Amino acid sequence: MSYWFQSSEPAHIMVIDDSVEELQVLLAALRGAGHRISLDFDALGGYRRAAVLQPDLILLDAHLGATSGFEACRLLKADHTTAHIPVIFLTAGATLEERLTGLREGGVDYILKPFEPEEVLVRISVHLALARRGAQPPDGVAEAPRRPLESEDEARHDLDRVIARAAQRLIESDLANIPPLPALAARVGTHEKRLTRAFRAHTGRTVLEFAREERLSRAQHLLAQTPLSIDDVAHAIGFSGAANFTTAFKERFGSTPAAYRRLSRDCTCGA
């Protein structure tokens, strides 16, 4: 079978998918368009290879055994060397919630299985063009260098750093609904013990300490910049009520939320 569509410029495409039969059609389409392909069947392995190989675009199966594509995408977007790489999710019959999850985690598009080869190639071409036109990768990584070969300890350290950053992003994204530690660990592709170790090593704090500090820092912003009531601020950052929030806020900052709001407004008026 031949595929007439040619993308404007061949690229290095990484495919992370464990559906071997479906991959044959996809890989044939990519090769027919002149793309260079790297392949991995495992989410964490694919993330590690992407960090080294620096592909132009990643096609990522949403469902990949023990570690899902969503968890792999969190790691890719938490790592400054891979955050700029467009990720297109591959999935069979995605629900609206699944599609929204993938987009929230940093995916740029979805392709439904079974594949229509020409649609795959057009979508890839569009996102490659957008990436090449727009974007300097974040954090000054204009041309992300390939990582040198690392020792096992160095590789483990790097992955722990990315796991900690991915967990931070999840916590910050919804302070009112921070998952329990085992669930948080699962959502960044690891287990509770490793997340605890990685978080402390790379932030100097426990997950609980970080979450508490982020909540109270967000509370300062809401008190100073919004008209929300004290009770609404408490619920917005995950406290069960104003009393518990007031106690925690006073312990951290030495004043009640109401006193902090008055002082913030006085400073603004006097500026």
Secondary structure as UniProt FT lines:
FT   STRAND          12..16
FT   HELIX           20..32
FT   TURN            33..34
FT   STRAND          36..40
FT   HELIX           43..53
FT   STRAND          57..61
FT   TURN            65..66
FT   HELIX           69..78
FT   TURN            80..84
FT   STRAND          87..92
FT   HELIX           96..104
FT   TURN            105..106
FT   STRAND          109..113
FT   HELIX           117..134
FT   HELIX           138..140
FT   TURN            142..143
FT   HELIX           152..173
FT   HELIX           175..177
FT   HELIX           181..187
FT   TURN            188..189
FT   HELIX           192..203
FT   HELIX           207..225
FT   HELIX           230..236
FT   TURN            237..238
FT   HELIX           242..253
FT   HELIX           257..270
//
